[in-house]
């Protein structure tokens, strides 16, 4: 709230320092900064697993996160500079998932991963858990689900930051990303698709719709895109074989 008592969306610059080098300054909602930093570095390809993290320290007062990688190679990556909350992070390329992962584009064994009814229920649970989203009307929310036992929700002023936070939490929890789904309140643009592809997450779901570039990348990466999840008729744009009872 401000002096007039009106709701505001929390946003601050947070420095991400890796192996002694400042790789990025993220404009974000300054909470869950450890997860944000880990997810951001994971999406960029700086780290590929929890074992790549040597140490992780958060300084809320200085609004910074310091990470040491196990290999010490983080400083060799190009610095991004200031990354605004209204745009996706730079430096992410559509690339194969980390070694040992099956990848979003691989053929899924067995039946569909989730039904459209299950995903719709996940979306409802995501929005129900998004307290700041409801209070301010100015934040985005994302969720990561894996099977029936893992479900985590995070909020941020930037939609890509919210996705980084759930990816970071999932990486720290050693979640099996190729058996997971990401849900988001915002539209699916190319940067969101690239993050899912880098993690090997095969299904990306939104209350909104994908952009043309995200759709093209989803076809290339073999990712399932689901839009309008809050409506009576959700849209499955790609790889509908992963969705049971799919409505297309």
C-alpha positions, 0 to 999 in steps of 0.5 A: 500500500502507498500513502493513499492506501491503494494497492501496489505491486512490489518491485525491486532490483535484485542482483544475481552474483555468480562465482564473483560476477554480477550476471544480472539485475532482475526487477522482481518482487523481492521474495523467494529470491533463492528460488528466483536466482536458481530458476533464472540460472537454470533457465539460462543454462548456467546450472543444470541440476542441484548438484551444480550449486556449490553455495547459495546466499541471500542478502535481503537488505542488499537485495542480492543473491550470491551463488557459487557453482560447483564448477566455478564456470558461472563467471564465464557467462555473459552478463545480462545487465538490467532485466525488467519485470515486463520482459523476459530474460535474455540469453536463453536459447532453445536447447536440449534439456540437461543430461539425463533428462528425457526432454519435452520433445521426446515421446512420452511412455504410457498414457497421457500425463494429465487430464484436462480436468486435472489441469483445470483443477490445478489452475483453480488451486493456483489462483486460490493460493495467489494472495498477492495476485488477488489483493493487488491485481498487479502480480502474476502467478505460476505453479509447478505440478508433478504427479499428484503429490507435488504442487508449488505456487509462486507470485511475482510482478513479472510473469517470467520471474514467477516461472523462474521461482517455481522452476528454482523450487522444483530444481531444489526439490529435485523434481522430475521435470519431464513428468511435470506441468507449468501453469501461468496467469500470463500469456505464453510468449517465446521466453516462457516457452524457452524456459519450459524447454530448457527445463524439459517440462513437457506441458505449459498451461495459461489462462491466456493464449500463446504468441505466434513465436511461442507456438512455433517454438512449441512445435519445434520442441514438442511441448504441449501448449494449453490456453484459456484454461479458466474457460469451459473450453480450454484450447490444446494447441500442440501435442494433445496426446499428453492431455487426456479428455483433451478439448481442441 
